[in-house]
Amino acid sequence: MCCLRFENEEYTRMRKDLPKINSTVTYKDKKYRISSMNVLQKQAKLENKEEVLFVDFKELWPDKELNND
C-alpha cells in the first residue's frame, strides 16, 4: 500500500500546476476541452466537436514552468 500512496502523492505533485480535466483551452485559435492528461508522457488530450488531439504540455503551455520533471 505504501507504493500506491507514494505514486498518488507523486501524481498529485506533477498535476499541481496543470489545468483541471474538462477545462477549456484555446489551441491554434480553436477552443478545446481537456478530456484527459498523461503526466508521465506530458500530453493532454484535447477535444471539440470537430477533432481530438494529443498535444505536448510544452506546446500548450510554452511559458509555464511545469513541476513535473
PDB file of N, CA, C and O in Angstrom, chain B, residues numbered from 101:
ATOM      1  N   MET B 101       0.812  -1.194   0.000  1.00  0.00           N
ATOM      2  CA  MET B 101       0.000   0.000   0.000  1.00  0.00           C
ATOM      3  C   MET B 101       0.859   1.263   0.000  1.00  0.00           C
ATOM      4  O   MET B 101       0.443   2.296  -0.525  1.00  0.00           O
ATOM      5  N   CYS B 102       2.031   1.187   0.575  1.00  0.00           N
ATOM      6  CA  CYS B 102       2.870   2.387   0.637  1.00  0.00           C
ATOM      7  C   CYS B 102       3.298   2.839  -0.752  1.00  0.00           C
ATOM      8  O   CYS B 102       3.431   4.039  -0.990  1.00  0.00           O
ATOM      9  N   CYS B 103       3.517   1.905  -1.674  1.00  0.00           N
ATOM     10  CA  CYS B 103       3.914   2.275  -3.038  1.00  0.00           C
ATOM     11  C   CYS B 103       2.801   3.048  -3.736  1.00  0.00           C
ATOM     12  O   CYS B 103       3.058   4.041  -4.416  1.00  0.00           O
ATOM     13  N   LEU B 104       1.572   2.590  -3.564  1.00  0.00           N
ATOM     14  CA  LEU B 104       0.436   3.285  -4.160  1.00  0.00           C
ATOM     15  C   LEU B 104       0.276   4.681  -3.570  1.00  0.00           C
ATOM     16  O   LEU B 104      -0.058   5.629  -4.281  1.00  0.00           O
ATOM     17  N   ARG B 105       0.508   4.798  -2.307  1.00  0.00           N
ATOM     18  CA  ARG B 105       0.422   6.105  -1.655  1.00  0.00           C
ATOM     19  C   ARG B 105       1.485   7.047  -2.214  1.00  0.00           C
ATOM     20  O   ARG B 105       1.204   8.215  -2.480  1.00  0.00           O
ATOM     21  N   PHE B 106       2.698   6.541  -2.390  1.00  0.00           N
ATOM     22  CA  PHE B 106       3.772   7.351  -2.975  1.00  0.00           C
ATOM     23  C   PHE B 106       3.400   7.774  -4.392  1.00  0.00           C
ATOM     24  O   PHE B 106       3.571   8.936  -4.760  1.00  0.00           O
ATOM     25  N   GLU B 107       2.889   6.831  -5.190  1.00  0.00           N
ATOM     26  CA  GLU B 107       2.513   7.152  -6.565  1.00  0.00           C
ATOM     27  C   GLU B 107       1.442   8.230  -6.596  1.00  0.00           C
ATOM     28  O   GLU B 107       1.529   9.171  -7.385  1.00  0.00           O
ATOM     29  N   ASN B 108       0.444   8.101  -5.753  1.00  0.00           N
ATOM     30  CA  ASN B 108      -0.624   9.094  -5.713  1.00  0.00           C
ATOM     31  C   ASN B 108      -0.068  10.470  -5.342  1.00  0.00           C
ATOM     32  O   ASN B 108      -0.442  11.472  -5.952  1.00  0.00           O
ATOM     33  N   GLU B 109       0.801  10.525  -4.372  1.00  0.00           N
ATOM     34  CA  GLU B 109       1.416  11.796  -3.977  1.00  0.00           C
ATOM     35  C   GLU B 109       2.236  12.383  -5.114  1.00  0.00           C
ATOM     36  O   GLU B 109       2.227  13.593  -5.339  1.00  0.00           O
ATOM     37  N   GLU B 110       2.948  11.515  -5.832  1.00  0.00           N
ATOM     38  CA  GLU B 110       3.783  11.977  -6.947  1.00  0.00           C
ATOM     39  C   GLU B 110       2.918  12.517  -8.088  1.00  0.00           C
ATOM     40  O   GLU B 110       3.212  13.580  -8.636  1.00  0.00           O
ATOM     41  N   TYR B 111       1.866  11.803  -8.445  1.00  0.00           N
ATOM     42  CA  TYR B 111       0.953  12.281  -9.490  1.00  0.00           C
ATOM     43  C   TYR B 111       0.293  13.592  -9.079  1.00  0.00           C
ATOM     44  O   TYR B 111       0.138  14.495  -9.901  1.00  0.00           O
ATOM     45  N   THR B 112      -0.086  13.697  -7.844  1.00  0.00           N
ATOM     46  CA  THR B 112      -0.695  14.929  -7.339  1.00  0.00           C
ATOM     47  C   THR B 112       0.289  16.083  -7.474  1.00  0.00           C
ATOM     48  O   THR B 112      -0.093  17.173  -7.898  1.00  0.00           O
ATOM     49  N   ARG B 113       1.540  15.859  -7.121  1.00  0.00           N
ATOM     50  CA  ARG B 113       2.577  16.892  -7.249  1.00  0.00           C
ATOM     51  C   ARG B 113       2.771  17.293  -8.711  1.00  0.00           C
ATOM     52  O   ARG B 113       2.890  18.476  -9.027  1.00  0.00           O
ATOM     53  N   MET B 114       2.801  16.298  -9.596  1.00  0.00           N
ATOM     54  CA  MET B 114       3.037  16.562 -11.009  1.00  0.00           C
ATOM     55  C   MET B 114       1.874  17.334 -11.643  1.00  0.00           C
ATOM     56  O   MET B 114       2.093  18.116 -12.568  1.00  0.00           O
ATOM     57  N   ARG B 115       0.662  17.132 -11.169  1.00  0.00           N
ATOM     58  CA  ARG B 115      -0.512  17.786 -11.732  1.00  0.00           C
ATOM     59  C   ARG B 115      -0.798  19.149 -11.103  1.00  0.00           C
ATOM     60  O   ARG B 115      -1.694  19.867 -11.547  1.00  0.00           O
ATOM     61  N   LYS B 116      -0.050  19.492 -10.091  1.00  0.00           N
ATOM     62  CA  LYS B 116      -0.309  20.693  -9.294  1.00  0.00           C
ATOM     63  C   LYS B 116      -0.515  21.959 -10.138  1.00  0.00           C
ATOM     64  O   LYS B 116      -1.459  22.708  -9.884  1.00  0.00           O
ATOM     65  N   ASP B 117       0.317  22.208 -11.101  1.00  0.00           N
ATOM     66  CA  ASP B 117       0.266  23.444 -11.877  1.00  0.00           C
ATOM     67  C   ASP B 117      -0.497  23.313 -13.198  1.00  0.00           C
ATOM     68  O   ASP B 117      -0.475  24.223 -14.026  1.00  0.00           O
ATOM     69  N   LEU B 118      -1.164  22.189 -13.386  1.00  0.00           N
ATOM     70  CA  LEU B 118      -1.888  21.956 -14.630  1.00  0.00           C
ATOM     71  C   LEU B 118      -3.367  22.314 -14.477  1.00  0.00           C
ATOM     72  O   LEU B 118      -3.913  22.255 -13.376  1.00  0.00           O
ATOM     73  N   PRO B 119      -4.012  22.685 -15.587  1.00  0.00           N
ATOM     74  CA  PRO B 119      -5.452  22.936 -15.522  1.00  0.00           C
ATOM     75  C   PRO B 119      -6.204  21.648 -15.180  1.00  0.00           C
ATOM     76  O   PRO B 119      -5.676  20.548 -15.340  1.00  0.00           O
ATOM     77  N   LYS B 120      -7.410  21.796 -14.721  1.00  0.00           N
ATOM     78  CA  LYS B 120      -8.231  20.642 -14.365  1.00  0.00           C
ATOM     79  C   LYS B 120      -8.817  19.998 -15.619  1.00  0.00           C
ATOM     80  O   LYS B 120      -8.999  20.646 -16.650  1.00  0.00           O
ATOM     81  N   ILE B 121      -9.105  18.709 -15.496  1.00  0.00           N
ATOM     82  CA  ILE B 121      -9.792  17.997 -16.568  1.00  0.00           C
ATOM     83  C   ILE B 121     -11.143  18.687 -16.794  1.00  0.00           C
ATOM     84  O   ILE B 121     -11.790  19.139 -15.849  1.00  0.00           O
ATOM     85  N   ASN B 122     -11.544  18.756 -18.038  1.00  0.00           N
ATOM     86  CA  ASN B 122     -12.765  19.427 -18.500  1.00  0.00           C
ATOM     87  C   ASN B 122     -12.627  20.939 -18.579  1.00  0.00           C
ATOM     88  O   ASN B 122     -13.600  21.633 -18.874  1.00  0.00           O
ATOM     89  N   SER B 123     -11.428  21.462 -18.319  1.00  0.00           N
ATOM     90  CA  SER B 123     -11.183  22.893 -18.524  1.00  0.00           C
ATOM     91  C   SER B 123     -11.174  23.176 -20.024  1.00  0.00           C
ATOM     92  O   SER B 123     -10.921  22.289 -20.839  1.00  0.00           O
ATOM     93  N   THR B 124     -11.451  24.416 -20.365  1.00  0.00           N
ATOM     94  CA  THR B 124     -11.410  24.836 -21.760  1.00  0.00           C
ATOM     95  C   THR B 124     -10.107  25.570 -22.022  1.00  0.00           C
ATOM     96  O   THR B 124      -9.691  26.425 -21.241  1.00  0.00           O
ATOM     97  N   VAL B 125      -9.467  25.220 -23.140  1.00  0.00           N
ATOM     98  CA  VAL B 125      -8.236  25.897 -23.552  1.00  0.00           C
ATOM     99  C   VAL B 125      -8.374  26.315 -25.009  1.00  0.00           C
ATOM    100  O   VAL B 125      -9.151  25.736 -25.768  1.00  0.00           O
ATOM    101  N   THR B 126      -7.610  27.324 -25.379  1.00  0.00           N
ATOM    102  CA  THR B 126      -7.530  27.722 -26.779  1.00  0.00           C
ATOM    103  C   THR B 126      -6.199  27.241 -27.320  1.00  0.00           C
ATOM    104  O   THR B 126      -5.144  27.520 -26.751  1.00  0.00           O
ATOM    105  N   TYR B 127      -6.259  26.522 -28.411  1.00  0.00           N
ATOM    106  CA  TYR B 127      -5.060  25.971 -29.050  1.00  0.00           C
ATOM    107  C   TYR B 127      -5.199  26.195 -30.549  1.00  0.00           C
ATOM    108  O   TYR B 127      -6.171  25.748 -31.158  1.00  0.00           O
ATOM    109  N   LYS B 128      -4.247  26.875 -31.135  1.00  0.00           N
ATOM    110  CA  LYS B 128      -4.265  27.206 -32.562  1.00  0.00           C
ATOM    111  C   LYS B 128      -5.596  27.852 -32.960  1.00  0.00           C
ATOM    112  O   LYS B 128      -6.230  27.475 -33.946  1.00  0.00           O
ATOM    113  N   ASP B 129      -5.987  28.836 -32.156  1.00  0.00           N
ATOM    114  CA  ASP B 129      -7.183  29.657 -32.393  1.00  0.00           C
ATOM    115  C   ASP B 129      -8.504  28.888 -32.366  1.00  0.00           C
ATOM    116  O   ASP B 129      -9.511  29.370 -32.885  1.00  0.00           O
ATOM    117  N   LYS B 130      -8.506  27.695 -31.762  1.00  0.00           N
ATOM    118  CA  LYS B 130      -9.744  26.934 -31.596  1.00  0.00           C
ATOM    119  C   LYS B 130      -9.907  26.583 -30.126  1.00  0.00           C
ATOM    120  O   LYS B 130      -8.923  26.403 -29.408  1.00  0.00           O
ATOM    121  N   LYS B 131     -11.145  26.488 -29.686  1.00  0.00           N
ATOM    122  CA  LYS B 131     -11.419  26.111 -28.293  1.00  0.00           C
ATOM    123  C   LYS B 131     -11.553  24.596 -28.186  1.00  0.00           C
ATOM    124  O   LYS B 131     -12.179  23.942 -29.020  1.00  0.00           O
ATOM    125  N   TYR B 132     -10.944  24.064 -27.128  1.00  0.00           N
ATOM    126  CA  TYR B 132     -10.976  22.627 -26.858  1.00  0.00           C
ATOM    127  C   TYR B 132     -11.252  22.400 -25.384  1.00  0.00           C
ATOM    128  O   TYR B 132     -11.013  23.269 -24.546  1.00  0.00           O
ATOM    129  N   ARG B 133     -11.753  21.227 -25.090  1.00  0.00           N
ATOM    130  CA  ARG B 133     -11.917  20.770 -23.712  1.00  0.00           C
ATOM    131  C   ARG B 133     -10.794  19.790 -23.428  1.00  0.00           C
ATOM    132  O   ARG B 133     -10.513  18.914 -24.246  1.00  0.00           O
ATOM    133  N   ILE B 134     -10.145  19.927 -22.270  1.00  0.00           N
ATOM    134  CA  ILE B 134      -9.124  18.962 -21.861  1.00  0.00           C
ATOM    135  C   ILE B 134      -9.872  17.751 -21.316  1.00  0.00           C
ATOM    136  O   ILE B 134     -10.482  17.816 -20.249  1.00  0.00           O
ATOM    137  N   SER B 135      -9.821  16.653 -22.054  1.00  0.00           N
ATOM    138  CA  SER B 135     -10.572  15.471 -21.638  1.00  0.00           C
ATOM    139  C   SER B 135      -9.733  14.513 -20.805  1.00  0.00           C
ATOM    140  O   SER B 135     -10.280  13.721 -20.037  1.00  0.00           O
ATOM    141  N   SER B 136      -8.416  14.573 -20.946  1.00  0.00           N
ATOM    142  CA  SER B 136      -7.532  13.764 -20.096  1.00  0.00           C
ATOM    143  C   SER B 136      -6.114  14.288 -20.221  1.00  0.00           C
ATOM    144  O   SER B 136      -5.788  15.061 -21.122  1.00  0.00           O
ATOM    145  N   MET B 137      -5.283  13.844 -19.289  1.00  0.00           N
ATOM    146  CA  MET B 137      -3.861  14.212 -19.317  1.00  0.00           C
ATOM    147  C   MET B 137      -3.029  13.017 -18.893  1.00  0.00           C
ATOM    148  O   MET B 137      -3.400  12.258 -17.998  1.00  0.00           O
ATOM    149  N   ASN B 138      -1.894  12.873 -19.559  1.00  0.00           N
ATOM    150  CA  ASN B 138      -0.933  11.850 -19.185  1.00  0.00           C
ATOM    151  C   ASN B 138       0.309  12.594 -18.679  1.00  0.00           C
ATOM    152  O   ASN B 138       1.116  13.083 -19.469  1.00  0.00           O
ATOM    153  N   VAL B 139       0.448  12.669 -17.363  1.00  0.00           N
ATOM    154  CA  VAL B 139       1.547  13.458 -16.801  1.00  0.00           C
ATOM    155  C   VAL B 139       2.904  12.801 -17.025  1.00  0.00           C
ATOM    156  O   VAL B 139       3.925  13.489 -17.042  1.00  0.00           O
ATOM    157  N   LEU B 140       2.929  11.488 -17.196  1.00  0.00           N
ATOM    158  CA  LEU B 140       4.210  10.818 -17.460  1.00  0.00           C
ATOM    159  C   LEU B 140       4.707  11.108 -18.867  1.00  0.00           C
ATOM    160  O   LEU B 140       5.901  11.322 -19.079  1.00  0.00           O
ATOM    161  N   GLN B 141       3.788  11.115 -19.832  1.00  0.00           N
ATOM    162  CA  GLN B 141       4.158  11.436 -21.213  1.00  0.00           C
ATOM    163  C   GLN B 141       4.097  12.933 -21.492  1.00  0.00           C
ATOM    164  O   GLN B 141       4.525  13.398 -22.548  1.00  0.00           O
ATOM    165  N   LYS B 142       3.560  13.680 -20.532  1.00  0.00           N
ATOM    166  CA  LYS B 142       3.417  15.132 -20.644  1.00  0.00           C
ATOM    167  C   LYS B 142       2.591  15.516 -21.866  1.00  0.00           C
ATOM    168  O   LYS B 142       2.994  16.343 -22.684  1.00  0.00           O
ATOM    169  N   GLN B 143       1.409  14.880 -21.961  1.00  0.00           N
ATOM    170  CA  GLN B 143       0.487  15.153 -23.054  1.00  0.00           C
ATOM    171  C   GLN B 143      -0.919  15.361 -22.524  1.00  0.00           C
ATOM    172  O   GLN B 143      -1.324  14.777 -21.519  1.00  0.00           O
ATOM    173  N   ALA B 144      -1.650  16.211 -23.230  1.00  0.00           N
ATOM    174  CA  ALA B 144      -3.062  16.436 -22.920  1.00  0.00           C
ATOM    175  C   ALA B 144      -3.890  16.001 -24.116  1.00  0.00           C
ATOM    176  O   ALA B 144      -3.495  16.187 -25.267  1.00  0.00           O
ATOM    177  N   LYS B 145      -5.038  15.423 -23.826  1.00  0.00           N
ATOM    178  CA  LYS B 145      -5.981  15.061 -24.876  1.00  0.00           C
ATOM    179  C   LYS B 145      -7.007  16.181 -24.957  1.00  0.00           C
ATOM    180  O   LYS B 145      -7.714  16.466 -23.990  1.00  0.00           O
ATOM    181  N   LEU B 146      -7.077  16.806 -26.117  1.00  0.00           N
ATOM    182  CA  LEU B 146      -7.980  17.923 -26.351  1.00  0.00           C
ATOM    183  C   LEU B 146      -9.078  17.488 -27.297  1.00  0.00           C
ATOM    184  O   LEU B 146      -8.822  16.787 -28.277  1.00  0.00           O
ATOM    185  N   GLU B 147     -10.309  17.904 -27.004  1.00  0.00           N
ATOM    186  CA  GLU B 147     -11.440  17.531 -27.849  1.00  0.00           C
ATOM    187  C   GLU B 147     -12.349  18.724 -28.087  1.00  0.00           C
ATOM    188  O   GLU B 147     -12.554  19.563 -27.210  1.00  0.00           O
ATOM    189  N   ASN B 148     -12.881  18.774 -29.278  1.00  0.00           N
ATOM    190  CA  ASN B 148     -14.007  19.647 -29.584  1.00  0.00           C
ATOM    191  C   ASN B 148     -14.925  18.875 -30.523  1.00  0.00           C
ATOM    192  O   ASN B 148     -14.713  17.681 -30.732  1.00  0.00           O
ATOM    193  N   LYS B 149     -15.924  19.511 -31.088  1.00  0.00           N
ATOM    194  CA  LYS B 149     -16.890  18.789 -31.928  1.00  0.00           C
ATOM    195  C   LYS B 149     -16.273  18.259 -33.223  1.00  0.00           C
ATOM    196  O   LYS B 149     -16.774  17.297 -33.805  1.00  0.00           O
ATOM    197  N   GLU B 150     -15.201  18.881 -33.665  1.00  0.00           N
ATOM    198  CA  GLU B 150     -14.609  18.501 -34.952  1.00  0.00           C
ATOM    199  C   GLU B 150     -13.451  17.520 -34.844  1.00  0.00           C
ATOM    200  O   GLU B 150     -13.220  16.743 -35.770  1.00  0.00           O
ATOM    201  N   GLU B 151     -12.715  17.538 -33.727  1.00  0.00           N
ATOM    202  CA  GLU B 151     -11.496  16.718 -33.696  1.00  0.00           C
ATOM    203  C   GLU B 151     -11.036  16.397 -32.281  1.00  0.00           C
ATOM    204  O   GLU B 151     -11.485  16.986 -31.298  1.00  0.00           O
ATOM    205  N   VAL B 152     -10.122  15.437 -32.224  1.00  0.00           N
ATOM    206  CA  VAL B 152      -9.462  15.030 -30.985  1.00  0.00           C
ATOM    207  C   VAL B 152      -7.968  15.121 -31.239  1.00  0.00           C
ATOM    208  O   VAL B 152      -7.471  14.594 -32.235  1.00  0.00           O
ATOM    209  N   LEU B 153      -7.246  15.790 -30.340  1.00  0.00           N
ATOM    210  CA  LEU B 153      -5.803  15.969 -30.492  1.00  0.00           C
ATOM    211  C   LEU B 153      -5.073  15.517 -29.229  1.00  0.00           C
ATOM    212  O   LEU B 153      -5.609  15.601 -28.124  1.00  0.00           O
ATOM    213  N   PHE B 154      -3.863  15.045 -29.408  1.00  0.00           N
ATOM    214  CA  PHE B 154      -2.958  14.776 -28.301  1.00  0.00           C
ATOM    215  C   PHE B 154      -1.808  15.759 -28.442  1.00  0.00           C
ATOM    216  O   PHE B 154      -1.068  15.720 -29.426  1.00  0.00           O
ATOM    217  N   VAL B 155      -1.656  16.642 -27.461  1.00  0.00           N
ATOM    218  CA  VAL B 155      -0.710  17.750 -27.571  1.00  0.00           C
ATOM    219  C   VAL B 155       0.235  17.739 -26.376  1.00  0.00           C
ATOM    220  O   VAL B 155      -0.192  17.557 -25.236  1.00  0.00           O
ATOM    221  N   ASP B 156       1.531  17.938 -26.649  1.00  0.00           N
ATOM    222  CA  ASP B 156       2.532  18.007 -25.578  1.00  0.00           C
ATOM    223  C   ASP B 156       2.285  19.234 -24.705  1.00  0.00           C
ATOM    224  O   ASP B 156       1.877  20.291 -25.187  1.00  0.00           O
ATOM    225  N   PHE B 157       2.541  19.066 -23.416  1.00  0.00           N
ATOM    226  CA  PHE B 157       2.371  20.175 -22.471  1.00  0.00           C
ATOM    227  C   PHE B 157       3.164  21.403 -22.906  1.00  0.00           C
ATOM    228  O   PHE B 157       2.661  22.524 -22.832  1.00  0.00           O
ATOM    229  N   LYS B 158       4.402  21.200 -23.360  1.00  0.00           N
ATOM    230  CA  LYS B 158       5.249  22.345 -23.741  1.00  0.00           C
ATOM    231  C   LYS B 158       4.658  23.123 -24.907  1.00  0.00           C
ATOM    232  O   LYS B 158       4.852  24.335 -25.010  1.00  0.00           O
ATOM    233  N   GLU B 159       3.939  22.433 -25.784  1.00  0.00           N
ATOM    234  CA  GLU B 159       3.302  23.118 -26.900  1.00  0.00           C
ATOM    235  C   GLU B 159       2.071  23.895 -26.437  1.00  0.00           C
ATOM    236  O   GLU B 159       1.786  24.981 -26.941  1.00  0.00           O
ATOM    237  N   LEU B 160       1.350  23.332 -25.481  1.00  0.00           N
ATOM    238  CA  LEU B 160       0.165  24.012 -24.948  1.00  0.00           C
ATOM    239  C   LEU B 160       0.528  25.191 -24.060  1.00  0.00           C
ATOM    240  O   LEU B 160      -0.079  26.259 -24.150  1.00  0.00           O
ATOM    241  N   TRP B 161       1.514  24.992 -23.210  1.00  0.00           N
ATOM    242  CA  TRP B 161       1.893  25.996 -22.218  1.00  0.00           C
ATOM    243  C   TRP B 161       3.394  26.265 -22.285  1.00  0.00           C
ATOM    244  O   TRP B 161       4.119  25.901 -21.359  1.00  0.00           O
ATOM    245  N   PRO B 162       3.877  26.896 -23.358  1.00  0.00           N
ATOM    246  CA  PRO B 162       5.323  27.089 -23.528  1.00  0.00           C
ATOM    247  C   PRO B 162       5.961  27.980 -22.462  1.00  0.00           C
ATOM    248  O   PRO B 162       7.143  27.819 -22.158  1.00  0.00           O
ATOM    249  N   ASP B 163       5.208  28.906 -21.896  1.00  0.00           N
ATOM    250  CA  ASP B 163       5.772  29.829 -20.910  1.00  0.00           C
ATOM    251  C   ASP B 163       5.643  29.342 -19.480  1.00  0.00           C
ATOM    252  O   ASP B 163       6.186  29.952 -18.559  1.00  0.00           O
ATOM    253  N   LYS B 164       4.934  28.258 -19.294  1.00  0.00           N
ATOM    254  CA  LYS B 164       4.677  27.759 -17.958  1.00  0.00           C
ATOM    255  C   LYS B 164       5.752  26.752 -17.567  1.00  0.00           C
ATOM    256  O   LYS B 164       6.020  25.795 -18.295  1.00  0.00           O
ATOM    257  N   GLU B 165       6.357  26.978 -16.421  1.00  0.00           N
ATOM    258  CA  GLU B 165       7.323  26.017 -15.899  1.00  0.00           C
ATOM    259  C   GLU B 165       6.557  24.993 -15.091  1.00  0.00           C
ATOM    260  O   GLU B 165       6.110  25.274 -13.979  1.00  0.00           O
ATOM    261  N   LEU B 166       6.407  23.816 -15.646  1.00  0.00           N
ATOM    262  CA  LEU B 166       5.612  22.775 -15.013  1.00  0.00           C
ATOM    263  C   LEU B 166       6.456  21.982 -14.055  1.00  0.00           C
ATOM    264  O   LEU B 166       7.613  21.663 -14.331  1.00  0.00           O
ATOM    265  N   ASN B 167       5.867  21.669 -12.929  1.00  0.00           N
ATOM    266  CA  ASN B 167       6.561  20.971 -11.848  1.00  0.00           C
ATOM    267  C   ASN B 167       6.400  19.460 -12.012  1.00  0.00           C
ATOM    268  O   ASN B 167       5.944  18.772 -11.099  1.00  0.00           O
ATOM    269  N   ASN B 168       6.778  18.956 -13.184  1.00  0.00           N
ATOM    270  CA  ASN B 168       6.588  17.528 -13.429  1.00  0.00           C
ATOM    271  C   ASN B 168       7.810  16.871 -14.050  1.00  0.00           C
ATOM    272  O   ASN B 168       7.676  15.923 -14.824  1.00  0.00           O
ATOM    273  N   ASP B 169       8.976  17.355 -13.728  1.00  0.00           N
ATOM    274  CA  ASP B 169      10.207  16.728 -14.220  1.00  0.00           C
ATOM    275  C   ASP B 169      10.725  15.719 -13.243  1.00  0.00           C
ATOM    276  O   ASP B 169      11.755  15.091 -13.492  1.00  0.00           O
TER     277      ASP B 169
END
